[in-house]
Amino acid sequence: MYHEKKTSLYLIDCLKRFLLVPVLAEQYKETPTAFTRNRKLPFPYLVSCMLQALRKRISLELNAFYNRLVEIALAEERASLSASAFCQSRQKLKPEFFRDGMYHLLQEFYSDNDATVKLWKGKRLLAVDGSVLELPQSSALEKTFGGIANGGVRARMSLLYDVLNEMVLDGVLAKYNESERSLASLHLAHAQQGDLILYDRGYSGFEGMYQHHQQGIDFVIRVGTGFCNAVKDFVASGLETQQILMQADKKAPVEAKPYTYQTTLAVRLIRVELPTGEIEVLMSSLLDTQTYPSAIFKELYFKRWGIETRYDILKNTLQVEHFSGITEVVIQQDFFITLLIANLEALLREEVNQQVRKTYTHRKYDYQVSISACVSLLREKIVALLLGEQPKKILEYLTRVFSQHIEPIRKDRSFPRHKDQYHKKLQPKAFKNRKNNL
């Protein structure tokens, strides 16, 4: 059955009903007595303040928050709330509250919303990739997430991302020494039968492919030309595509696994030639050569670049590494809040992009809304959007202003990649008394 498009106003209203609850569910409280008394900062205000994506000094963020309450007539003046009181209050709230708020928004977005959700040959097109986050220097965080030689603290980050709808379906912030494969397996709980997931090198392995097969989830993985003897033979053969049987590596233990060394899995190899003449090999569960001819895989795999772009936005535009505290609770809260805001921004921006594409069809380039402008404007209006009595007017304002900040899409541009520059990159250190004042 075909379902009409869900508007952003409807989706935001659904999110508000989850986040701004009068009585917080027990599973989200650090203690049973948390949020049971009337405070200067009621629970809906606490959540809305945190969803501003706190990047400055807490005292400045609180001042900005109360100014916004005054603007929407929910306060007459700034309350005498200290930064310490705010920090103590937020420590009582489990980070999973914002994670589940993100899941709630995604559930509403993907269900009964056929007119909006973009698919590739009837499948959600997803990608998994990992990255490293620089954390504030703290002995407690080093104990939780791990440390590095220069005295800094790092954590391992992994995302499951919808590259067509620009939605983060799941995010994990784990120990620095956690393997990307183990984190990728956790994401499968948030994929569904019929999805197609794109992976870079490093994710290839029999166990992961077997998990996909058991759950009915398709995959495309880039593998090295020397990944195994079958792949070496395929490269030497010059064939465009070939189906082979994969088995578990004899060096990998199979005790307590749902398969044995004799278990086989049919996969397909696809040759992709780059403009440089270099050969890459893709391994996929898409065996049907009629429905999925080899010629489509180069463009298909290129769509995985969307998750690389999303990491750039999270780190440089949303500033996910600029944490508002140095405790594990705050780090995880900020992490999930950033993912939630990223999804909300993508949702609102896409609605405006549809209008922009129609308006500028006569120009040489296609145009799109500036992501950095959207993030800034959304952060400015998030309190009014959540707590104000006229969210429809706020959305109309955002739509109008978003459309004034557009940029051309210049396709087929490429830049030389300097692989070593990222290993030498030094992140700014965040000290407790040196928050961003801008």
ABEGO torsion letter per residue (X at the ends): XBBBBBBAAAAAAAAAAAABBABBBAAABABAABGABBBABBAAAAAAAAAAGBABBAAAAAAAAAAAAAAAGABABBBBBBAAAAAAAAAABBAAAAAAAAAAAAAAAABGAAAABBBBGGBBBBBBBBBBBBBBBBAAAAAAAEBBAAGBBBBBBBBBBBAAAGBBABBBBBBAABBAAAAAAAAAAABBBGBBBBBBBGABEAAAAAAAAAAGBBBBBBBBAAABAAAAAAAAAGBABBBBBBBBBAABBABGBABBAABBBBBBBBBBBBAAGBBBBBBBABABAAABBAAAAAAAAAAAAAAAAAAAAAAAAAGAABBABABAAAAAAAAAAAAAAAAAAAAAAAAAAAAAAAAAAABABBBBBBAAAAAAAAAAAAAAAAABABAAAAAAAAAAAAAABBBBBBBGBBBBBBAAAAAABBBBBBBAABBBAX
